[in-house]
């Protein structure tokens, strides 16, 4: 009896699995075909470079101040030592705060990325949903961005269909 129930479960279970349709996209490939994504990414990269240089300058100034203080520390009176230590501490705190403000979890970089990149990604997602809905796909995986998809047959790639839905001609 157990064997019969197991056989039925296997037959119906595999039948269910075969009735589902799968596909995948390569979001990196899709985004690379979109000129507005390239422009947004370029803007974001320029901002990040500028902010990184500003932060690096602050750390360079901090490093110089620390080196100067280390050389002169022995010769300085107690009051001057405390004053310089306070200045160094303040500079260190400001540099770390600037780094957090620019690149922290809720920092400027994150906000700017949300503003520039997210709307484009949302458009790709909506187009992918339309294609999946039209073709009755149960699952659509993304092979980009460190996915766990180890192997995928190219006949299940719907990236070009998503681009077509976005009205983008493949180069």
Order of alpha helices (4+ residues) and beta strands (2+ residues): alpha-beta-alpha-alpha-alpha-alpha-alpha-beta-alpha
